[in-house]
Amino acid sequence: MSYEVVTFLSMNGQTAEAISFYEKHLQASVLMKVTYEDLKIMDPTFEVEQGKEQWITHSVLQVGMHKMMLAEETMVPELDYIVGNNISLCIQSADREKIERMYASLLQDPRTEVIRPLGKLVFSEAYGIVKDPFGVLIQLNHDARLAE
C-alpha cells in the first residue's frame, strides 16, 4: 500500500487533553508530538503567542491499526472553530470483547455522551456511537469479517 488516509482532528487548544483521553480510553500510542515551543526551537523565526507555548502544533497517534493526527488549530486558522458532526472515528475489531471494553472505558468519563448504546444491529453483534468530551463522534463496531 503506497498511501493511507489518516483522521485529522483540530482541537482548539485541547490537544494535550485529547491525547491523554485517547491514550487512556483507546489505548493510543503517541508516535510524535511537537509543541509550539518545540517549533520555535526548530525555527527561531516562528512567533509563539504568550500562553500557547505548550499548545501542540502537530501530533500523530497510533490507535490500533489506524493513525490519527491532532493539532490545536484548524486548517484555516482565520475561520471560527466549529465542532461539526461530519467527522467521526470508526473503530472496528473482530474481537467483540475489545469493542465492549473500549465502550465501557469511554463511558467511565462522565463527559462522554452516548449517542447510540452499544448493542446488536443487523450488521454487527456490537455497535454503538459515543461523543467524546471534545465533540468527536466515535463509532464502535464488532465486525467478525475482520478475522477472515
N, C-alpha and C positions, 0 to 999 in steps of 0.2 A: 504494500500500500504506500503510495507516494504522498499522501496528504491526509489530514484529519480535520474534523470540524470540532471546535472547542467552544463551549459555552463561555461567554464573556459577560461578567456582571459588574456594573458600575455601582458603587455602594455609598456614595455621597458622604464620605467621612466616617463610615462604619466598617471599613475593610478589615482592620485588625480584629474587631469583634466578630465579624462574619467568618474569618478564617478560624478563630477559636471555636466557634459554633460548629463549623463543618468538620473540624478535626475531632471534636468530641462526639458528635452525633452521626457523622457519615464515615468515620474512620479515615478522613482525608489526610494525605501527607503533603507537606509544603515542599515543592520542588525548587521554588525560587521566590524570593520576596525582596523588593527594592523599595526603600522609603525615599521620600523627597530629600532627606538629609544624605542618604547614600548617593543619590543622583547628583547632589551638589558637590560631593567629593569627587565623583567621576567627571563632572563638568562644572568647574568653578563659575562659569558664566550663568548657570541656572539660578534663577531667583526663587527663593522659598519664602512664602508668606509666613510671618511670625505666628507660631502656634500650630503650624501644619508640618513641622519638621518630621514627625513620625507618621504622617499620612503615607499610605502605600501607593506608589506610582504604578507598580506592576507586580503581580504575583501569579504563580502557577501552582495549582493544587492537583494532586492525583487522587481521584475518588474512584476506587475500583479500577476498571479499565478505562475510565474517562478522565480527561483533563479539563479543568476549569481555570479561567483567568479572572482575577478580581483586581479592581483598581478603584480609587476614590472618585475620579471624575468621569463623566460621560464622554463619548467620542466627540461631542460638540459641546465643549465646556461653557460656551456663552449661552446655551439654551437652559431653561429651568429644568432641574432634575424632577422627573415624574416617574414614580414606580408604576409600571404597566403590567397588564395581565398577559402580555404577548411573549413573555419569557418564562420558561419553566425548565426544570431539570427532570428528566425521566430516568429513574434508577430501576434497572431490570436485573433480575437474577433467577437462575434455575433453582436456587436454594430458597425455598419458601421461608424457612426459619430465619434466614438472614434478613429478608424483607420484613418479617414480623418484628425482629429485634430492632431493626433500624427505625421502624414506625414507632415502636414503644419508646425508643430513646429520644426521638424527636418530640414526642408528647411530654417528656419529662420537663421540657422548658415551657413554663406557663404562657409564654408569648407565642407559642406555636398554635396556629388556628387550624382546626380540622375542616377541610372543605368537603371531603368525601371519606367517611370512615373506611378503614381497611376491611375489605370483605370480598366475597366471591362474586364474580361477574361472568358473563358468557365467555370472555376471552382469558380469564385469569382466576385462579383459586384464591388469590390475594392481591387486591388492587385498592389503592387509596390515594388521596391527594391532601396535602397539608400546605399551609402558607407559613413560611418561616418568619422570624421576627423582623426580617429585612424586606418583606413583601414578595419574596421569591416563592413561586409555586413549585412544589416538589411532588412528582408522581412516583409512587412506589408500586412496582409490578412484579409479581411472580410469573415468570414465563418459562415453562418446562421445556420449550423448544430450544432454549439456550444450552441445554445439556447435550443436545444431539451433536 
